[in-house]
Amino acid sequence: MRRHRNVKIVATLGPASNDYTMIRALAEAGADVFRLNMSHGDHKEIAVRHDIIRKVESDLGWPIAILADLQGPKLRVGTFANGSEDLEVGAPFRLDLDPTEGTAKRVQLPHKEIFDALEPGAHLLVNDGKIRLRVKDCGRDFADCEVVVGGTISNRKGVNVPDVVLPLAALSEKDRKDLEFVCELGVDWLALSFVQRPADVDEARKLAKGRAAILSKIEKPAAVKSFDDILAVSDGIMVARGDLGVELPVQNVPPIQKQLVRKCRAAAKPVIVATQMLESMIESPMPTRAEVSDVATAIYEGADAIMLSAESAAGQFPVEAVRTMDNVASEVEADPTYTEIIESSRRAKRTTVADGIVAAAREIAETTNIKAICCYSESGRTALLVSRERPRVPIIALTSVQSTARRLCLTWGTNCVMVSAVDRFKAAVIEAVRAAKAEGLATENDLIVVTAGVPFNTPGSTNILRVAPCAERLIYKSEPE
């Protein structure tokens, strides 16, 4: 089913969206991708949700992508004898490896790797940054700190260490087990948490063995610094603004978001903008004006997808939240200013034949009365390149590979259509024409642009562009074998 917008919507599943009726309603309201949060729910629950999504996909008759979001290492303090303590600004406070229950002077931090990486002057953030500590002195098993921002610290609160690259792998033992489980289930995307360096992505890719595409979550300052290298080895990116806003000053997040989105667009790799997009809709049927503007900003920037977290997973109005995103996207994309912004921000470096073919396809489509750009692609690479161009006409991605169709559900503007495998260009053109007419994008009297690579089934071989009539009788007369 063709959406009347280009940006895609990712909806997280949870207690509020756990059965067939709700998941189908979310898909019909506009969800293109469903996120399974591996931080919540055991393998049995995850498997049930996965099966329901596939049943909805089969019943609705269009591809739906599934993204499994791995938890990543969780760094937490130990417990306190009194359950909690109040820390005053300027007071000393020690973190150490001693498992004894904490006091107002100290608490256990059971992560030796943190002490190995700390240096005097580094900061530690506790409970999403509500408490800030500055390291005065440290060793292999302790860190003596000064309280910079005080407050109440309690049992097992999370710890962020923004100033150093921690000698921790992005995949914990739990993550490794979860990764294997969801890959066997057949998810389409793996979201990798706690990414600090390209090697973290390489490790996940080796374990996935091609069964799922790898999406790196950018949530740490180290990942921002190494972003170009991380992007090069990733299939997609998530701008995880929640943790970024904890580990970096909040005013740094908007420009970082804009920079990362543009780099992803130039690299032809999908990018999701995530976290607190419609947070108030967890409890309210209406978003705030600021939230609507936030969603609109991500769309104006050219993000491939925008994401709902607790709004659809645990909120009281999950369908309304998806529908709100859909409505905002449709309104923004109808704004002439949107087209001006998107077209003025094209930054792709075209160095290959495929780059030239898709750029020409866009130029032809936008200067003549072309109704759609149809790209036949087994790997999905051609569709990604066409999407990077952000054309004004719809994109139809034709493939005989189901996993490719599903993964492309995350990519801007792509209408994914399953077709039979072809070995001749004429057959590809005929499939493209039939898909354009079936999707309601063209009639017998219209023209479409078709791109493909010959020989077929060779990734990265895009080398043909054809303006084709939508009357099949004309194709049989004019199209070469």
C-alpha positions in Angstrom: 0.0 0.0 0.0 1.4 3.4 -1.0 1.7 6.0 1.8 1.0 9.6 0.8 4.2 10.7 2.4 7.9 9.9 2.0 9.3 9.9 5.5 8.8 6.6 7.3 7.3 6.0 10.8 8.9 3.6 13.3 6.6 2.4 16.2 7.9 0.7 19.3 5.8 -2.2 20.6 5.1 -2.9 24.2 2.4 -3.5 26.8 0.0 -1.0 25.0 0.6 -2.6 21.6 0.8 -6.3 22.2 -2.0 -7.9 20.3 -3.0 -8.4 16.6 -5.8 -5.8 16.7 -3.6 -3.0 18.0 -0.5 -3.9 15.8 -2.7 -4.0 12.7 -4.3 -0.7 13.7 -0.8 0.9 14.0 0.2 -0.4 10.6 -3.0 0.9 9.0 -2.5 4.3 10.8 0.9 4.7 9.2 3.6 2.5 11.0 6.1 1.2 8.4 8.6 -0.3 10.8 8.0 -2.0 14.2 10.7 -1.8 16.9 11.1 -4.6 19.4 12.9 -3.3 22.4 15.2 -6.0 23.8 15.5 -4.2 27.1 11.9 -5.3 27.9 10.3 -8.7 27.4 11.8 -12.2 27.4 12.4 -14.2 24.2 9.0 -15.8 24.4 7.2 -12.4 24.4 9.5 -11.1 21.6 8.7 -14.1 19.5 5.0 -13.6 19.9 5.2 -10.0 18.8 7.3 -11.0 15.8 4.8 -13.6 14.7 1.9 -11.1 15.1 3.7 -8.6 12.9 4.3 -11.2 10.2 0.6 -12.1 10.3 -0.4 -8.5 10.0 2.0 -8.1 7.1 0.5 -11.1 5.3 -3.1 -10.0 5.9 -2.4 -6.4 4.7 -0.4 -7.5 1.7 2.5 -5.0 2.0 6.0 -5.4 3.4 6.6 -4.4 7.1 10.1 -4.1 8.6 11.0 -5.3 12.1 13.8 -3.6 14.0 15.3 -5.4 17.1 16.9 -2.8 19.4 19.6 -4.5 21.5 20.0 -3.2 25.1 23.8 -2.7 25.2 25.8 -2.7 28.5 24.0 -1.1 31.4 26.3 0.7 33.9 24.7 1.1 37.3 25.8 1.9 40.9 25.2 -0.6 43.6 22.7 -0.4 46.5 22.5 1.8 49.6 22.0 0.8 53.2 19.1 3.3 53.5 17.9 2.8 49.9 18.9 6.4 49.0 21.1 9.3 50.0 21.1 13.1 49.4 24.3 14.4 47.9 25.1 18.1 48.5 27.0 20.3 46.0 30.7 20.4 46.8 30.6 17.3 49.0 33.1 14.4 48.4 31.8 11.1 47.2 33.6 7.9 46.3 32.8 5.2 43.8 34.6 1.9 44.2 34.4 -1.9 43.7 33.6 -2.7 47.4 30.2 -4.5 47.4 29.3 -3.2 50.8 26.1 -1.2 50.8 26.5 2.5 50.1 26.3 5.5 52.4 26.3 9.3 51.9 30.1 9.1 51.4 30.4 6.2 48.9 28.8 3.5 46.8 29.8 0.5 44.7 30.3 1.0 41.0 30.7 -2.7 39.8 32.4 -1.9 36.5 36.2 -2.2 36.6 36.4 -1.0 33.0 35.2 2.5 34.1 38.0 2.8 36.6 40.6 1.7 34.0 39.5 4.5 31.7 38.9 7.4 34.2 41.2 10.3 34.6 41.1 13.3 37.0 38.7 15.9 35.6 36.4 13.4 34.0 32.7 13.6 34.8 30.2 10.9 35.8 26.5 11.4 35.4 24.1 9.5 37.6 20.3 9.0 37.0 20.2 10.5 33.5 22.4 13.4 34.5 20.4 14.5 37.4 23.5 14.1 39.6 26.9 15.1 38.2 30.2 14.1 39.8 33.7 15.3 38.8 36.7 13.0 39.4 39.4 14.5 41.7 41.5 11.3 42.1 41.2 7.8 40.8 42.9 4.4 40.7 42.3 0.8 39.5 39.4 0.3 42.0 38.2 3.7 43.0 37.3 7.3 42.0 37.2 10.1 44.5 34.7 12.7 43.2 33.3 16.1 44.0 29.5 16.6 43.7 29.0 19.2 41.0 25.2 18.8 40.8 23.6 17.3 43.8 20.4 15.4 44.4 19.0 12.1 45.6 21.0 9.0 44.6 19.3 5.6 45.1 19.8 2.0 44.3 21.0 0.8 40.9 20.7 4.2 39.1 22.4 4.4 35.7 25.8 5.9 35.2 27.0 7.7 32.1 30.7 8.5 31.4 30.7 11.1 28.6 34.4 12.2 28.7 36.2 9.0 27.9 36.0 6.0 25.5 35.2 3.1 27.8 37.0 -0.3 27.1 33.6 -2.0 26.9 32.2 -3.9 23.9 28.9 -2.7 22.6 27.5 -6.2 22.9 27.0 -7.7 26.4 26.5 -11.4 26.9 22.8 -10.7 26.9 23.1 -8.8 23.7 24.9 -11.7 22.0 22.1 -14.1 23.0 19.4 -11.7 21.9 21.2 -11.0 18.6 21.3 -14.7 17.7 17.7 -15.2 18.8 16.2 -12.3 16.8 18.3 -13.2 13.7 16.9 -16.7 13.8 13.4 -15.2 14.1 14.0 -13.2 11.0 14.1 -9.6 12.0 15.2 -7.1 9.3 17.3 -4.6 11.2 19.5 -4.8 14.4 19.8 -1.5 16.3 23.2 -1.5 18.1 23.4 0.4 21.4 26.5 1.8 23.1 28.4 2.2 19.9 31.7 4.0 20.5 33.9 2.9 17.5 33.6 1.2 14.1 34.9 -2.1 15.6 31.7 -2.3 17.7 29.7 -2.4 14.4 32.1 -4.9 12.8 31.6 -7.3 15.7 27.8 -7.2 15.4 28.0 -7.7 11.6 30.1 -10.8 12.1 27.6 -12.3 14.5 24.6 -11.4 12.3 26.2 -13.2 9.3 24.1 -11.2 6.8 20.8 -12.2 8.4 19.9 -8.6 9.4 21.1 -5.1 8.5 23.0 -3.2 11.2 21.8 0.2 12.4 24.1 2.1 14.8 22.6 4.2 17.5 24.5 7.4 18.0 24.1 8.1 21.7 27.6 8.8 23.0 30.1 11.6 22.4 32.7 9.1 21.3 30.3 8.0 18.5 29.8 11.6 17.4 33.6 12.1 17.2 34.0 8.9 15.2 30.8 9.2 13.2 32.2 9.2 9.7 34.0 5.9 10.4 31.0 4.4 12.1 28.7 5.5 9.2 31.1 3.8 6.7 30.6 0.4 8.3 26.9 0.7 9.2 23.8 0.1 7.1 21.8 2.8 8.9 21.9 5.2 11.8 19.6 6.2 14.7 20.1 9.6 16.2 19.3 8.5 19.8 18.7 12.0 21.3 17.9 10.8 24.8 21.3 9.6 25.8 23.0 12.2 23.7 21.2 14.9 25.7 22.4 13.3 28.9 26.1 13.0 27.9 26.3 16.3 26.0 24.9 19.7 26.8 21.3 19.7 25.5 22.0 22.7 23.2 24.5 20.5 21.3 21.9 18.0 20.3 20.0 19.9 17.6 23.1 20.8 15.5 24.4 17.3 15.9 21.1 15.9 14.7 21.2 18.1 11.6 24.8 17.2 10.8 24.3 13.5 11.2 21.1 13.5 9.0 22.9 15.3 6.2 25.9 12.9 6.3 23.6 9.9 6.2 21.7 11.3 3.2 25.0 11.9 1.4 26.0 8.3 2.1 22.6 6.9 0.9 22.1 5.2 4.3 18.8 5.5 6.1 18.7 7.6 9.3 16.1 7.6 12.1 15.5 10.5 14.4 14.3 9.2 17.8 13.4 9.9 21.4 10.6 12.0 23.0 9.1 13.1 19.6 5.6 13.1 20.9 6.3 12.4 24.6 3.1 14.1 25.9 1.0 11.7 23.9 1.8 8.9 26.4 -0.9 10.5 28.5 -2.6 13.0 26.2 -4.6 12.4 23.0 -3.0 15.7 21.7 0.7 16.6 21.3 2.2 19.9 22.4 2.9 22.5 19.7 6.7 22.1 20.4 6.5 18.4 19.8 4.8 18.9 16.5 7.5 21.3 15.5 10.2 18.8 16.6 8.7 16.1 14.3 8.4 18.7 11.5 12.0 19.7 11.9 13.3 16.2 11.4 11.1 15.9 8.3 12.4 19.2 6.9 15.9 18.0 7.5 15.3 15.0 5.2 15.4 12.2 7.8 14.4 8.8 6.4 12.3 7.9 9.5 10.9 9.3 12.7 10.3 7.1 15.7 7.8 6.6 18.5 9.1 5.0 21.8 6.9 4.9 24.9 4.2 6.8 23.0 3.3 3.6 21.1 4.8 1.0 23.5 3.2 2.1 26.8 1.1 5.1 26.1 -2.7 5.5 26.3 -3.0 6.7 22.7 -0.7 4.6 20.5 -2.8 4.8 17.3 -3.4 8.5 17.7 0.4 9.1 18.1 1.1 7.2 14.8 -1.7 9.1 13.1 -0.4 12.4 14.4 3.0 11.7 12.9 1.4 10.7 9.6 -0.6 13.9 9.5 2.4 16.1 10.3 4.5 14.4 7.6 1.8 14.8 5.0 1.4 18.5 5.8 5.1 19.2 5.9 5.8 17.4 2.6 3.0 19.4 0.9 4.8 22.7 1.9 6.7 24.2 -1.1 9.4 25.2 1.4 10.0 21.6 2.2 10.9 20.9 -1.5 13.2 23.9 -1.5 15.0 22.8 1.6 15.4 19.2 0.5 16.7 20.2 -3.0 19.1 22.8 -1.7 20.6 20.3 0.8 21.7 17.6 -1.7 25.3 16.9 -1.0 26.0 13.6 -2.7 29.4 13.0 -4.4 28.6 11.2 -7.6 31.6 9.1 -8.6 30.0 5.9 -10.2 27.9 5.0 -13.1 25.1 4.1 -10.7 25.3 7.6 -9.1 24.9 9.1 -12.6 22.1 6.9 -13.6 19.9 7.7 -10.6 20.7 11.4 -10.8 19.7 11.4 -14.4 16.5 9.5 -13.5 15.6 12.3 -11.0 16.4 15.1 -13.5 14.3 13.5 -16.3 11.4 12.8 -13.9 11.3 16.4 -12.6 11.6 18.1 -16.0 9.1 16.0 -17.9 5.7 14.5 -17.2 7.0 11.3 -15.5 4.8 9.7 -12.9 7.3 7.6 -11.0 10.8 6.3 -10.8 10.9 2.5 -10.8 14.1 0.7 -9.7 14.5 -3.0 -10.0 17.0 -4.0 -7.3 17.8 -7.3 -5.7 20.1 -5.9 -3.0 18.3 -2.6 -2.5 21.3 -0.5 -3.3 19.7 1.1 -6.4 16.6 2.1 -4.4 18.9 3.7 -1.7 20.7 5.7 -4.4 17.4 6.9 -5.9 16.1 7.8 -2.4 19.2 9.8 -1.8 18.2 12.0 -4.7 14.9 12.8 -2.9 13.0 13.1 -6.2 9.6 14.9 -6.4 7.9 11.9 -7.9 7.2 8.6 -6.1 9.8 5.8 -6.0 8.8 2.2 -6.6 11.4 -0.3 -5.4 10.9 -3.6 -7.2 12.5 -6.7 -5.9 12.1 -10.5 -5.8 13.9 -10.7 -2.5 11.6 -10.4 0.5 14.3 -9.3 2.9 15.2 -6.5 0.6 11.6 -5.2 0.4 11.3 -5.3 4.2 14.6 -3.5 4.8 13.7 -0.8 2.4 10.6 0.0 4.5 13.0 2.2 6.5 14.1 4.2 3.5 12.7 7.6 2.5 10.1 7.6 -0.3 10.4 3.9 -1.2 7.2 2.0 -2.1 8.3 -1.6 -1.9 6.7 -4.1 -4.3 7.5 -7.8 -4.5 7.8 -9.1 -8.1 9.0 -12.2 -9.8 12.7 -12.6 -10.5 13.6 -11.4 -14.0 16.6 -12.0 -16.2 15.8 -9.6 -19.1 15.3 -5.9 -19.0 12.1 -6.0 -21.0 10.6 -8.2 -18.2 11.8 -5.7 -15.6 10.1 -2.8 -17.5 6.8 -4.8 -17.7 6.9 -5.5 -14.0 7.6 -1.8 -13.3 4.6 -0.7 -15.5 2.3 -3.2 -13.8 3.4 -2.0 -10.3 3.0 1.7 -11.2 -0.5 1.1 -12.4 -1.4 -1.2 -9.5 -0.2 1.4 -7.0 -2.4 4.0 -8.7 0.6 6.1 -9.7 0.2 5.8 -13.5 -2.3 5.0 -16.2 -2.1 3.6 -19.7 -1.3 7.0 -21.1 1.5 7.9 -18.7 5.3 7.5 -18.7 7.6 6.2 -16.0 11.4 6.0 -15.6 12.9 2.5 -15.1 16.4 1.8 -13.8 18.1 -1.5 -13.4 21.5 -3.3 -13.6 22.5 -5.7 -16.3 23.5 -8.4 -15.9 20.7 -9.0 -13.4 21.3 -10.3 -9.8 24.7 -8.4 -9.7 24.7 -6.0 -6.7 25.9 -2.5 -7.6 25.5 -2.9 -11.4 22.9 -0.2 -12.0 23.7 0.9 -15.6 20.4 1.3 -17.5 17.8 4.0 -17.5 14.7 3.9 -19.7 11.7 6.1 -20.1 8.9 3.6 -20.6 5.2 4.0 -21.7 2.7 2.4 -19.3 0.8 0.8 -22.2 2.2 -2.8 -22.2 1.4 -3.2 -25.9 3.9 -0.4 -26.6 6.5 -2.1 -24.5 6.3 -5.3 -26.4 6.7 -3.4 -29.7 9.5 -1.1 -28.7 11.5 -2.6 -25.8 14.7 -4.6 -26.7 15.2 -8.0 -25.1 
